[in-house]
Every structure is written in C-alpha cells, then in structure tokens.
Amino acid sequence: MSLRFDLGAPKRIQYIGINQREDSTTYPASNSARIKGYRVYVSADGQNWGSPVKTGSLPNHRGVQFIDLPMTTARHVRVEKVDSQGADRLRVDEAWIGSAYATGG
C-alpha cells in the first residue's frame, strides 16, 4: 500500500507530514493500521522511481509524524508502507509535502 503525490511540477522537498488515525477505539495500539516501516521514493515522471531516498519506521503515536528527507527536487513522491503497527490496512487522515520547516526570525 502506498500514498502517491503529484506536485504538478518539480518542487523542492524536505519532509512529509502524516497524520494517522486509530484503527480501533477498543484496542487503539494493538490493532492500529498506522504505518510502521516505510520507504519513500521520488520521481520526475511518476514511472521511474529508482531506489528509496529514505527508509525507516514511525512510532505508534497519535498526531502528526514527520519523515525528514534529504533535500531533493521532484514532481512525484511515493510513500510505501512496508508494514503496520497492527492491522494490515492503511488509515491516514491527512498527509502533505513540505519544502522547508518554519524558522524563527
């Protein structure tokens, strides 16, 4: 299972934010459909993905989780779920691509 983004044109990418829901209100942690292991790919054309630019795992927590990426430019981004925290589904409330973190100033 995966999430795919078409940014419309090549854009600078620094992170992905993912807000995942609980899959079960009775057993929120053990039956969670949240992403555990992931792979992130980028592509210029949406067909040729190459090797992942980032692999890792997300904690089984409520709220937004961030995947920091090496600074890159791409039009297409794919987040591939390797495994989940429990249930073999994918539940995402919202996800977005960020080009830079806000800084104080």
C-alpha positions as CSV (number, residue, x, y, z in Angstrom):
1,M,0.0,0.0,0.0
2,S,1.2,3.5,-0.7
3,L,0.5,7.2,-0.9
4,R,1.3,9.0,-4.1
5,F,1.7,12.7,-4.6
6,D,1.8,14.6,-7.9
7,L,3.1,18.1,-7.2
8,G,2.3,19.3,-10.7
9,A,5.8,20.5,-11.4
10,P,9.3,19.7,-9.9
11,K,9.4,21.2,-6.3
12,R,11.9,21.2,-3.5
13,I,11.1,18.6,-0.9
14,Q,12.4,18.5,2.7
15,Y,9.8,16.5,4.7
16,I,6.5,14.5,4.6
17,G,3.9,15.1,7.4
18,I,1.5,12.2,8.0
19,N,-1.5,12.3,10.5
20,Q,-2.7,8.8,11.0
21,R,-5.9,7.8,12.8
22,E,-6.5,5.0,15.3
23,D,-8.0,1.9,13.6
24,S,-9.8,0.7,16.6
25,T,-11.2,2.6,19.6
26,T,-11.3,-0.6,21.7
27,Y,-7.7,-1.6,21.1
28,P,-6.0,1.5,19.7
29,A,-2.4,0.4,19.9
30,S,-2.5,-3.3,19.2
31,N,-4.9,-3.1,16.2
32,S,-3.6,0.2,14.8
33,A,-3.4,0.5,11.0
34,R,-0.7,3.1,11.3
35,I,2.4,2.9,9.2
36,K,5.3,1.3,11.0
37,G,8.0,0.7,8.3
38,Y,8.2,2.9,5.2
39,R,10.1,3.6,2.1
40,V,10.0,7.0,0.3
41,Y,10.6,7.3,-3.4
42,V,10.8,10.3,-5.7
43,S,10.4,10.5,-9.5
44,A,10.5,13.1,-12.2
45,D,7.9,11.3,-14.4
46,G,5.8,9.1,-12.0
47,Q,7.0,6.0,-13.8
48,N,10.7,5.6,-12.9
49,W,11.2,5.6,-9.1
50,G,14.7,4.2,-8.6
51,S,16.0,3.4,-5.1
52,P,14.3,4.8,-2.0
53,V,15.5,8.2,-0.8
54,K,14.6,7.3,2.8
55,T,13.6,4.2,4.7
56,G,12.6,4.0,8.4
57,S,9.9,3.4,10.8
58,L,7.3,5.6,12.6
59,P,6.3,5.3,16.2
60,N,2.7,4.2,17.1
61,H,1.6,7.6,18.4
62,R,-1.3,9.9,17.8
63,G,-0.8,13.2,16.0
64,V,1.4,14.2,13.1
65,Q,4.6,12.2,12.4
66,F,7.3,13.7,10.2
67,I,9.6,11.9,7.8
68,D,12.6,14.1,7.1
69,L,14.1,13.7,3.7
70,P,17.4,14.6,2.2
71,M,16.9,17.8,0.3
72,T,15.8,16.9,-3.2
73,T,13.7,18.2,-6.1
74,A,10.9,16.0,-7.6
75,R,7.5,16.2,-9.1
76,H,6.2,12.8,-7.8
77,V,6.6,11.4,-4.3
78,R,5.5,7.9,-3.1
79,V,5.4,6.7,0.5
80,E,5.3,2.9,0.5
81,K,4.1,1.1,3.7
82,V,6.4,-1.8,4.4
83,D,4.4,-2.9,7.5
84,S,1.9,-1.5,10.0
85,Q,1.7,-1.3,13.8
86,G,-1.1,-3.9,13.8
87,A,-3.9,-4.2,11.2
88,D,-2.9,-4.8,7.6
89,R,-4.7,-1.6,6.4
90,L,-3.7,2.0,5.9
91,R,-5.6,4.8,7.7
92,V,-4.3,8.4,7.0
93,D,-6.3,11.5,7.9
94,E,-4.1,13.9,6.1
95,A,-0.6,14.0,4.5
96,W,1.5,16.7,3.0
97,I,4.8,17.5,1.5
98,G,6.9,20.3,3.0
99,S,9.6,22.3,1.2
100,A,11.1,23.8,4.4
101,Y,10.4,23.9,8.1
102,A,9.3,27.3,9.6
103,T,12.1,29.2,11.3
104,G,12.0,31.9,13.9
105,G,13.2,35.3,12.8
